[in-house]
Amino acid sequence: MGIRKQFTNEFKAKVAMAALKGDKTMGELASEFGVHSTQVSSWRNELKDRAAEVFNGSAGTSAREYKEQIEELYKDIGRIQVENNWLKKKLHV
């Protein structure tokens, strides 16, 4: 049984975009990128099927969640600093 290759998302996107261009055959792309032509077709189809997700606003949601997480972490840092200062005073450090 062979070892399966793991490809980065960036590599898959590059191959899929090249396949969408249509200026080379699947066989040519497969040879160029060192993957099977079926895999090239699969990545191309996935990109076509999911391209609309780029524009659905999910990136804005994740950015908002990221900002909320940062705010929560800053609150935790502030609380911990207050607790440390209180402990230092109580322990006379």
N, C-alpha and C positions, 0 to 999 in steps of 0.2 A: 504494500500500500504506500503510495507516494505522499510526500508532505505537501499540504496545500499552501500556496502562496497567499500572503496577506498584502493587500494593496491599500494605499492611503486613499482617503476620500478625494484629495487633490488629484491624484493620479487617475482615479476613476472619472472624475469630472473632465480632465484633460482629454482622455480617450473618448468619452461620450461626446464632448464638444467637437472633436475632430470627426467623429462619425456623423454628427448632425450636419456638418459642413457639406458632406456629400461629394467632395472632390476626389476621394479615394475609396476603393472597394473595402469591404469588411476584411477580406484576406490581406490586403495591403496594410491596413491599420493593425491587424493582428500581428503581422510580421514585424512592423515598425515598433510596436509597443511590447512585443513578446508575450502576448496573451492569445487565447483561442478566439476565433472569430465569433463563436457563439457568445462568449463573454462580452465582446465589443457590442454586439447587438443587444444584449441584455442591459448593459449600462446605458446605451443610447435610448432604449425604450423607457428605462426608469427615469432618465432625465426628461424625456418628453412628457411622461405621465405626471411627473412631480414639479415641473417648471413653474406652474401657477403658485405653488407654495411660497415661492420667493416673494410674491407680492401680496400675500394674505395678511400681513401685519404681525405675524408671529415673532418677527425679530424685535418689533417694538414692545411686545409683551415681555420678552425675555430681558430686554434692556430695563424695563420698568421693574421687573422682579430683581434684577441685578442691583438697581439703585436702592430698592427696599432692603435687600440683604446687606448692603453697605451701611445703610442707616442703622439697621439693627446691630451690626457689629460695632459701630461707633458708640451706640448706647451701652453695649456690653463692656467696651473698653472704659468708658466713663464710670460705670458702676464699679468695675474692678479697681480702678484708680482710687475711688472714694473708699472702698473697703480696705485697700492697702494702706491708705493714709490713716484711717481709723485704727487699724491694727498696729501701725507704727506708734501712734500716740498711746495706745493702751499698753503696749509692750515696752515703751520708752526706748525705741530704737533710733 
